[in-house]
Amino acid sequence: METPSNKRKADSGIPYPDDLVPRVRAKAVSKLPPDLISSIRELLATNKEVFDRCMKSKVHNDDDNDSTSLVTCRRKVFNVVASSNDSERTEFGVVTTTEKKDFDIMPLVQLSSGLDLFQPTFVLGCIDFNALFETSLLLDCDILLPFLDGLKDHLELVKICLSSIEEWLMESRDSKIFLGATFGTQLDDHSEDESDTDYDEVDQCRICGKQFKSYLDTRRCHFCPYPVFTYKVLKRTGMDAKLEDLFDLNDEHERAKLIKCLESTEDMEKNEVK
């Protein structure tokens, strides 16, 4: 019966042990500069972590881009808090807008010149650089050293590419942290599920107050500066504090104003109880 170790006999004429590939790789690594190997492994690990975070925001729609080197990412932006009231209550809600942006990820889908010694494998449409690195360790040392030098330079390009995506995704993080600290609410950056969005059965915009009957279905109001958004209630009081305003979280003065309004409503509630 043919064993796995003998399956290549037809190709080479001589079977070789199953542990030959690991031993060849270990021998190759032992002859290379230690700092080169460690720096490559560090880049591979760092890039993998950032890649996984970025792919959570990838828009999976093949019709968005004609080029395979373009990827569309989506982010949620929490930049505006709205306060509104009626005769029975006052509430504060965050206006969550969704933004998209295209990024050129050429270093993740195409190798630099001189690295095309192997046909790379792909994961989620991008080159599997860990597999490429492990495969390269089977090269002769005279070829391996310049290959790894080039691979390291290419991984630096990948790092720059991924960093630009993550920086864009993280731009609204400060507002998210502020809302969490102020209202004790955790907001999801990536979820597309709108089931946690709190709407009332009314036919007017929760932001500007204009009548717009299809607002609840489309989450669009052509009177507002926020044409596509979701509105999530963060705090609701059982009294009319007569507060109707918009707070721009990009402005420190607006944040301070919001905190004062919250403190004012809390004081009014305490007095109401008394």
N, C-alpha and C positions, 0 to 999 in steps of 0.2 A: 504493500500500500504506500502510495506517495505521501510523504510528510511535508509540512509547510517549508521546512528547511531545504527540501529537495526539489521544490516546485520550479526553481530557476535552472535546474540542471540542463534543460533543453536549450536555454539561452547561453549559458557559460560553459557547459560541458562538465563543470565541477560544482557540486553543491557546496554551500558555505553556511557556517553556523548562524543561528538566529540572532546572536548578539554581536555580529560583525559590524553592523551599522553603528550601534552605540559606541563600540570600541574605536571605530574610525573617527567618529565625531570627537570623542574624548582625546584622541591623539592629536587631531587637528587643533583643538582648543589649547592643548598644552604647548603648542609651538607658536601661539599668537601672543601679542602684547596683552597682558591681563586687563589693562585699562580700556583697551578697545572693546573687548568682549563685555566687560561690565557696563561700559557706557551704552553699548547697543542694547543690552538687556534692560537697562534702565529706561531708555527711550521707548522700547517696545512696551514695557509695562505702563509707562506714563501715557503714551498715545492710546493704548487700549482702554484705559480708564476714561479719558476724555472722549474717545470715540463712542463708548457705550452711553455716556451722558448725552452727547449730542444727538445720537440716533433716536433717543426718546422723543425728540422734537421734530424728527424728519416727517415731512408730508409725503405719504405713500400714494402718489398719483403719477402714473407714467405719462399722463398727458401734459403735465406742467412744464416739462423740459424736453427739448429735442436732443440735447447733448448729454452723454452719460457722465460728463465731468461736472455737471451742475446738480446740486441738491437743494431742495427747498425746505427750509426749517420754519417752524411756527413757534411763536412765544406769546404768552399772556402778559399783558401790561396792566398793572394796578396803579394808575396814576391819579384817579379822581374819586373822591368820596362825595356823595350827595346826601343832603339832609332834606327831609320832607315831613309834612305833618297834615293831619286832618283834625276833626273835632275831638277825637278820642286818643290819638297817639302821635308820637314823633319817632321817626326811624332814621337810621344812618345806613347807607349802603355803598358798596364799592362798585364803581363802573369798571368792568373788566373788558378791555379791548383785545382783539387778536390781531397780531401782525405776522406777515410772512416775508421772507427774504431769501433770495437765491445766492448760493455760494459756489465758487469754482473749487472743486476738490480734485483737480488733476493729479496732484501727487499721490492721492489715494487710489487712483484707478490706472495710472500709467507710470511705469518705472523710468528712471533716468537712463540716459545713454550709458551703456557699459554694464547694466544690471540685467540685461535680457538674456542671460545664460540659461534661465529656466522659464518655463511657462507657469506663471503664478496662479495659485488658486484664489478664489474670491469668496468672501463672506459678506452678506448684505450688500452686494454690489461693489465692494472694495477689496483691495488686495489683502490677503492674509500674510502679513509681514512676519509673524511668528513662524509660520510654516516655511516661508521663504528663507529665513535665517537658518532654521534647522537643516533644510535641504542643502544650503550652501556649504555646510560644514563637511560635506562629502567631496568637495573640490580639492584638487591638489593644492598644497600650501602656497606654491608660487602664484597660483591664480586666486586663491582664497583671500589673501591679504589685501590686494587692491580691490577685490570685490566688496569686502567688508568695509573698507574705507569709503567706498562709494555708497554702500548701503547706509552707513552712519550719516553721511551728508544728506541722503534722501529722507531718512527718518526725521532729520531736523526740519526739512521742508514740510513733512507731514505734521509735525508738532506745531509749526507756525500756522498751517492751514486750519487745524482743529482748534487752535487757540482763538483764532478770529471768530469762529462760530460760537465758541463758548462765551467769549466776551460779550457778543451781541445778546446771547440768551440770558446773561446774568445782569444786564443793564437795569432791569426792573427789580432786582433782588432787594435793593435798599427800601423801596416802597413796600414790598412784601413783608420785610422784617418789621418795618414801622407798624403796619396794620396788625401783625401778629402780637406785637408788644402792646398796642393800644386797645385792641378789641379782643385779644386772646383767641384769634381765629387763624387756623392753618389754611392757606390757600394753595391749591394745586396748580403748578406751572404747566403740566403736560396733559391732564385729563381733558378729553373732549366730551365727557358726559356732562350734560347741562341739568341733570336731575336734581342737583343741589341748589339750583338757582330758585330764588323765592320771588314769585310773581303774585300779584293780586289780580282778581278778575275785574279789571277796570279797562277802559278803552282810552286811557290817556298815558302819555309818556311819563315815566317815573322821574325823569331828569328835568325836563323843561315844563311839564304840565300841559302841553298842547294835546288836543284830541287827535288820536291816531289809531284807528280801530284795528289795523292789522299789526300793531306794534307787538302784541303778545306772541304772535305766531312767528314774526320775522326778526324780532329784536332789532328793528330799524326805526329810526326817527329822523326824518329829513329836516327837522327844525333844530336838531342838536348838532354840536360839533363832533359828536361821537357816533358816526353813521352805523357802525356794527358793533354791538356790545352785549354783554350780559350784565345783569344787575343782581348782586347778592346782598341780602340784608345782613348787616353785621351787628346792629343793636337796635332794639325797639323798646320804647318806653310806653307806659300806659297813660300818657297825658299829652296834651297839646302844648308843646314848648314854643310854638310859633317860630320855628326855624326852617327856613328854606334857603339853601345855599349850596354852592359847589366848592369843594376844597381841592386845589391842585397840590398833589403830594410832592411835586418836584420843587415846590417853593417852601422854604423853611418857615416863612411867616404864615403861610396857609396851614401848615401843620400845627403851628402854635395856636392858630385861631380855632382849628378843629378841636384840639385838646381843651381849650377854654369852653367851647360850646358843649362838649361832653361833660365837663365838670359842672357847667351851669344847669344842664338837664338833671344831673344827679342831685344837685342841691335842691332843685325844684321838686323832685320826687320825694326827697326826705321831708321837706316842708309840707308837702301834700299829705304825707302819712301822718305827720303831727297834727 
